[in-house]
């Protein structure tokens, strides 16, 4: 047996698992998106009809889909930079030689990542409740009128963004902290000898060294934030006035509330297309910047 056959033999179990639990469901979902699979087809498969691209066409002419896509893009455009800045800032602070109790702070900042989203979201609902929430209680004692954080369409999505940033930035923080610790200390020592300020060290040493890691973290964060669902589902239930309905939340409603599985599958593939375009654009921008540098 040659080396190529041996390699395929070792890869075969993993490829079979990927094919059974990834490729086949994707193909099945693509097939469903071309049908009118609903509760009637679930009761009797003979009610299933092939409709081609009709589900996609109807979605593109559906106002709620474009509103959900706009909410999702707003969440990504505002949330990803905030999450990246929070991750990088805390990683720099933890990497500082002046920071004390590093393991304690590292554990405390990473704890929200491993905490159940639903449990923490319920706590946030109580914190920002207009009648008995802690936040409005403090604002009232400071002379500021209470704000309906989760009931006002102008405030609901910013609160979900704030929650998501707090919940997820610790994951990227650990990755960036590992990247910072991999930068040779001799580079900073040589820069200090040459009289470089802290900002110049950060700009000319830290950022270039972290560029590949920042690109990877950015792509992971963008792809994760496009899949917004749990936060609006638990905190606002898509309200108020559908101002926090995301694409995945719309897919959930179509598929599991109204049992329009064909439409829900079409939503999923349209979201995949948007995610693919966004991640490829981010990848090309990062690669071109590295080539220019």
Secondary structure, 3 states (H helix, E strand, C coil): CCHHHHHHHHHHHHHHHHHHHHHHHHHHHHHHHCECCCHHHHHCHHHCCECCCHHHHHHHCCHHHHHHHHHHHHHHHHHHHHHHHHHHHHHHHHHCCCCCCHHHHHHHHHHHHHCCHHHHHHHHHHHCCCCCCHHHHHHHHCCCCCCCCCCCHHHHHHHHHHHHHHHHHHHHHHHHHHHHHCCCHHHHHHHHHCCCCHHHHHHHHHHHHHHHHHHHHHHHHHHHHCCCCHHHHHHCCCCCCCCCCCHHHHHHHHHHHCCCHHHHHHHHHHHHHHHHHHHHHHHHHHHHHHHHC
